[in-house]
Amino acid sequence: MHKLSLILGLLFILISGSCSTSEPPQNKEVDEFINKWHKAAAEAELTSYFDMMSENAIYIGTDAGERWTKKEFFAFCEPHFLKGKTWDFKPFDRQIYFSDDNKTIWFDELLNTWMGVCRGSGVIVLENGELKISHYHLSVTIKNEKMNEFLLINQE
């Protein structure tokens, strides 16, 4: 009887270990994922860049007309990526937040860009255990004291 209890106990431990779920993503993993996504753009790695986005991803650019589905954004980006003429955003001051179930992550970041400092914000989801950008919004930052000048330019 003692041997049976021992065997059943070991079997339970083995089964419990094999059924454990993967750990939820942590800040460092998410931070590295976003950095890798930005790096793929900077290095014109079209496939890598778009593979990191969910199928229903939305990308919102700085122009009011720039709201793209993944398919539309791919069509816009492909010629630029193929020529190697992409963008190189250098993120800093990133904040990352997790939903209670750790399946949805949102973030905001400041970016050094050719346009000056911009702000990016995004949503990341877990799809089949992989992180995917589901929504990204890029905006140009304007100092409050420069807003009147901006409004004059924007009226043109």
C-alpha atoms as one frame of an Amber mdcrd trajectory, in Angstrom:
protein
   0.000   0.000   0.000   2.879   2.363   0.815   4.410   1.834  -2.664   1.067
   2.584  -4.324   0.736   5.849  -2.381   4.275   6.810  -3.311   3.705   6.044
  -7.008   0.387   7.929  -7.044   2.039  10.903  -5.314   4.868  11.028  -7.846
   2.391  10.668 -10.700   0.358  13.595  -9.324   3.475  15.777  -9.106   4.460
  14.950 -12.693   0.978  15.632 -14.034   0.687  18.884 -12.059   4.005  20.106
 -13.432   3.120  19.308 -17.031  -0.264  21.072 -16.790   1.060  24.347 -15.433
   0.316  27.367 -17.577   2.998  29.684 -18.841   3.884  32.683 -16.765   2.193
  35.974 -17.668   4.457  38.475 -19.423   6.479  40.812 -17.254   7.481  44.450
 -17.788  10.941  43.473 -19.070   9.539  41.021 -21.639   6.997  43.575 -22.878
   9.632  46.313 -22.978  11.949  44.095 -25.058   9.052  43.164 -27.363   8.203
  46.820 -28.090  11.896  47.645 -28.607  12.189  44.726 -31.045   9.142  46.020
 -32.952  10.691  49.501 -33.265  14.035  47.961 -34.279  12.344  45.900 -37.022
  11.008  49.153 -38.496  14.393  50.881 -38.248  16.087  47.952 -40.005  13.344
  47.666 -42.662  12.447  44.125 -41.601   8.964  44.102 -43.119   7.992  40.537
 -42.212   9.257  40.772 -38.626   7.569  44.126 -38.094   4.165  42.981 -39.303
   4.387  39.521 -37.715   4.498  41.309 -34.360   1.083  42.858 -35.028  -2.272
  41.137 -34.491  -4.378  40.399 -37.559  -6.908  43.077 -36.551  -4.241  45.668
 -35.654  -4.827  49.381 -36.178  -2.028  51.926 -36.679  -2.814  55.617 -36.251
  -0.222  58.044 -37.580   0.327  61.743 -37.032  -1.842  62.942 -39.939  -5.612
  62.980 -39.342  -6.060  60.721 -42.374  -3.653  58.080 -41.093  -5.827  55.363
 -39.579  -4.817  52.047 -41.064  -5.806  48.435 -40.643  -2.868  46.054 -40.679
  -3.487  45.270 -44.350  -3.703  48.983 -45.287  -0.619  49.839 -43.233   1.309
  46.992 -44.854   0.419  48.326 -48.317   1.599  51.808 -47.277   4.825  50.554
 -45.665   5.928  47.864 -48.106   7.497  50.145 -50.755   9.364  52.108 -48.080
  10.621  48.976 -46.332  11.719  47.438 -49.633  13.757  50.586 -50.394  15.161
  50.551 -46.842  13.658  54.002 -46.212  11.838  53.565 -42.939  11.779  55.313
 -39.599  13.972  54.898 -36.548  12.071  55.759 -33.379  14.164  55.746 -30.201
  11.853  55.172 -27.232  12.383  56.582 -23.759  10.173  57.131 -20.722   7.901
  54.141 -21.384   5.096  53.169 -19.028   3.542  49.672 -19.175   0.236  48.567
 -17.654  -1.433  45.147 -17.365  -5.078  44.106 -17.157  -6.034  42.017 -14.126
  -5.896  38.808 -16.187  -2.561  39.811 -17.824  -4.003  39.212 -21.296  -4.148
  42.873 -22.290  -1.247  45.289 -21.943  -1.212  48.963 -22.758   1.661  51.377
 -22.816   2.717  54.886 -23.619   6.160  56.104 -24.531   8.065  59.136 -25.676
  10.125  58.719 -28.825  13.032  60.602 -30.341  12.148  60.805 -34.046  12.978
  62.840 -37.139   9.899  64.935 -36.175  11.316  65.683 -32.733   9.835  64.126
 -29.622   6.665  62.167 -30.360   4.373  60.125 -28.161   3.346  56.595 -28.941
   0.661  54.666 -27.157  -0.419  51.141 -27.810  -2.278  48.027 -26.827  -0.702
  44.583 -26.801  -2.684  41.363 -26.602  -1.706  37.762 -26.045  -2.581  35.630
 -29.071  -1.788  31.939 -28.785   0.729  32.750 -26.070   2.506  35.418 -28.157
   2.580  39.155 -27.646   1.051  41.114 -30.550   0.606  44.852 -31.134  -3.133
  45.349 -31.540  -3.317  49.136 -31.630  -0.653  51.836 -31.944  -1.117  55.592
 -32.012   1.713  57.972 -32.879   1.327  61.666 -32.108   3.512  64.729 -32.392
   4.089  66.582 -29.159   3.705  70.359 -29.026   4.698  72.528 -26.102   1.684
  74.311 -24.647   3.315  77.715 -25.073   3.666  76.988 -28.821   0.010  76.008
 -29.329  -1.091  79.352 -30.851   1.700  79.135 -33.437   0.666  75.573 -34.197
  -2.962  76.573 -34.646  -1.926  79.187 -37.221   0.121  76.626 -39.139  -2.637
  74.038 -38.904  -5.174  76.451 -40.451  -3.202  76.579 -43.705
